Amino acid sequence: MALNTLFDNTQTAFKLKSDSELERAYFLFKMISKEPLVKIGTVATKVALNLNLPVEGLIRSTVFDHFCGGVNEKDCMGVVDNLYSAKVSSVLDYSVEGKQENAQFDATMQKVLELTEFAKNKDAMPFSVFKPTGFGRFEIWRKLSENEPLTTQEKGEWRSIQDRYETVCKTAHSCDISLLIDGEESWMQDAADDLCQAMMAKYNTEKAIVFNTLQCYRWDRLDYLKEQHAKAVAGNYKLGFKVVRGAYMEKENTRAQEKGYPTPICESKQATDTHFNAVMEYILDNLEDISLFIGTHNEESSYMALEILKIQSSTKKRHQSMVWTIIWHERSYKLQSSCSRLQCCKIHSFWTCKGCYALFNS
Ligand SMILES: Cc1cc2nc3c(=O)[nH]c(=O)nc-3n(C[C@H](O)[C@H](O)[C@H](O)COP(=O)(O)OP(=O)(O)OC[C@H]3O[C@@H](n4cnc5c(N)ncnc54)[C@H](O)[C@@H]3O)c2cc1C
């Protein structure tokens, strides 16, 4: 099959879905495209749940089952196994934001540890994931990134953050599960990058266990990547990177404007796309040193990665790295999205199931 028709093949895209599941998904999308119905439905659901009316079964068999992997890790396994039968792997993503207390950060770490242990020896779940601000206060990250001194209490908090990183990275290493660490706002990211680099130097000596994130809407990321590459070669360790475009563009531009510094964001969508593809290409050219996880829904970038890998495999270029991509067909947004939604569920208030498709695993 020609690569540029890969995402048009509905037979492959809907392979895991029965006709009745597709019809239900189609019906669901038709319903949620009607705004008044969504508003009424949301209010009615809240009222019914508050009155303890028996609506959970109905929710579960409609909206929930469509958008969510399950209510806990065990509950997700049906979806995970089903996806894996089509070589689509999953990441269970425990997502909490805006916490401020040490006990909450410890609880998040415990969940990440549980999910990492749970993923051990499960081929369908090769990754675990967390956010830096899930392990410590945003303000600590910001102060360190902007070279502001920490108070005595904050120094203690920083040591706790370092200990949490150490604990999860060590566990991921012993479970042989790769660990994706999310990228966040640029004004806290330097400290997160430095800590992540220290973890890579310690735990990526044989292969990439710890993965940092490169947000390619930031115009400085290719230079940063090259700098990290040189350090890793000199220090004899591997790099792992999740490559994304970035989720905080408006926030970044607004803050830069308010505080009067040049925006860290590329000047246009085209510039971001070019930069994303350049970062991806650099890593694909250096897979002997850097493992790649491509977090994109963009078809052009996905095709580009596939093309490069195809050429590399035909020229018998050998490497030990992994390349993963999120495939999400966005062009037609009706039935097509119903399938891809399940593969890459975005609802974070439940255990979610993010699918990724193993492109290459030599
Ligand atoms: C598995 C996975 C993990 C992720 N992890 C992270 C993470 O750790 N951190 C994070 O920040 N995001 C993360 N994301 C979100 C990701 O950044 C967004 O999905 C992404 O920005 C959407 O872009 P896209 O590559 O899918 O393609 P597209 O839809 O082609 O690109 C949209 C993106 O382009 C950029 N853009 C749009 N307009 C402009 C403009 N005018 N100028 C400059 N740039 C522009 C923005 O980044 C925008 O989000 C993750 C996504 C996935 C699927």
The ligand as a MOL file (V3000), in Angstrom:
LIG
                    3D

  0  0  0     0  0            999 V3000
M  V30 BEGIN CTAB
M  V30 COUNTS 53 58 0 0 0
M  V30 BEGIN ATOM
M  V30 1 C 0.8030 11.2870 23.0750 0
M  V30 2 C 0.7980 12.7710 23.2250 0
M  V30 3 C 1.5600 13.3610 24.2200 0
M  V30 4 C 1.5840 14.7440 24.3720 0
M  V30 5 N 2.3770 15.3160 25.3270 0
M  V30 6 C 2.4890 16.6620 25.3970 0
M  V30 7 C 3.3800 17.2850 26.3170 0
M  V30 8 O 4.0690 16.6050 27.0960 0
M  V30 9 N 3.4650 18.6300 26.3410 0
M  V30 10 C 2.7260 19.4260 25.4800 0
M  V30 11 O 2.8670 20.6600 25.5310 0
M  V30 12 N 1.8530 18.8670 24.6150 0
M  V30 13 C 1.7270 17.5070 24.5610 0
M  V30 14 N 0.8610 16.9430 23.6830 0
M  V30 15 C -0.0990 17.8070 22.9690 0
M  V30 16 C 0.4990 18.2450 21.6870 0
M  V30 17 O 1.3850 19.3080 21.9120 0
M  V30 18 C -0.6810 18.6560 20.8120 0
M  V30 19 O -1.3460 17.4470 20.5160 0
M  V30 20 C -0.1800 19.2650 19.6100 0
M  V30 21 O 0.2200 20.5800 19.8440 0
M  V30 22 C -1.1890 19.2190 18.4920 0
M  V30 23 O -0.3720 19.2550 17.3770 0
M  V30 24 P -0.2320 18.0860 16.3270 0
M  V30 25 O 1.2060 17.7330 16.1970 0
M  V30 26 O -1.1390 16.9830 16.5940 0
M  V30 27 O -0.6510 18.7870 14.9380 0
M  V30 28 P -1.3130 20.0660 14.4230 0
M  V30 29 O -2.7660 20.0160 14.7380 0
M  V30 30 O -0.8860 20.1120 13.0070 0
M  V30 31 O -0.6540 21.3090 15.1610 0
M  V30 32 C -1.3130 22.1640 16.0720 0
M  V30 33 C -0.2270 22.7770 16.9040 0
M  V30 34 O 0.6130 23.6290 16.1050 0
M  V30 35 C 1.0780 24.7190 16.8730 0
M  V30 36 N 0.5790 25.9750 16.2820 0
M  V30 37 C -0.7010 26.2410 15.8830 0
M  V30 38 N -0.8130 27.5220 15.4050 0
M  V30 39 C 0.4160 28.0680 15.5240 0
M  V30 40 C 0.9260 29.3690 15.2520 0
M  V30 41 N 0.1680 30.3500 14.7530 0
M  V30 42 N 2.2290 29.6020 15.5090 0
M  V30 43 C 3.0220 28.6330 16.0130 0
M  V30 44 N 2.6080 27.3750 16.2890 0
M  V30 45 C 1.3140 27.0890 16.0720 0
M  V30 46 C 0.5170 24.5250 18.2750 0
M  V30 47 O 1.4720 23.7950 19.0380 0
M  V30 48 C -0.7090 23.6930 18.0260 0
M  V30 49 O -1.1070 22.9380 19.1680 0
M  V30 50 C 0.8140 15.5580 23.5090 0
M  V30 51 C 0.0370 14.9700 22.5050 0
M  V30 52 C 0.0240 13.6030 22.3490 0
M  V30 53 C -0.8090 13.0160 21.2590 0
M  V30 END ATOM
M  V30 BEGIN BOND
M  V30 1 1 1 2
M  V30 2 1 2 3
M  V30 3 2 2 52
M  V30 4 2 3 4
M  V30 5 1 4 5
M  V30 6 1 4 50
M  V30 7 2 5 6
M  V30 8 1 6 7
M  V30 9 1 6 13
M  V30 10 2 7 8
M  V30 11 1 7 9
M  V30 12 1 9 10
M  V30 13 2 10 11
M  V30 14 1 10 12
M  V30 15 2 12 13
M  V30 16 1 13 14
M  V30 17 1 14 15
M  V30 18 1 14 50
M  V30 19 1 15 16
M  V30 20 1 16 17
M  V30 21 1 16 18
M  V30 22 1 18 19
M  V30 23 1 18 20
M  V30 24 1 20 21
M  V30 25 1 20 22
M  V30 26 1 22 23
M  V30 27 1 23 24
M  V30 28 2 24 25
M  V30 29 1 24 26
M  V30 30 1 24 27
M  V30 31 1 27 28
M  V30 32 2 28 29
M  V30 33 1 28 30
M  V30 34 1 28 31
M  V30 35 1 31 32
M  V30 36 1 32 33
M  V30 37 1 33 34
M  V30 38 1 33 48
M  V30 39 1 34 35
M  V30 40 1 35 36
M  V30 41 1 35 46
M  V30 42 1 36 37
M  V30 43 1 36 45
M  V30 44 2 37 38
M  V30 45 1 38 39
M  V30 46 1 39 40
M  V30 47 2 39 45
M  V30 48 1 40 41
M  V30 49 2 40 42
M  V30 50 1 42 43
M  V30 51 2 43 44
M  V30 52 1 44 45
M  V30 53 1 46 47
M  V30 54 1 46 48
M  V30 55 1 48 49
M  V30 56 2 50 51
M  V30 57 1 51 52
M  V30 58 1 52 53
M  V30 END BOND
M  V30 END CTAB
M  END
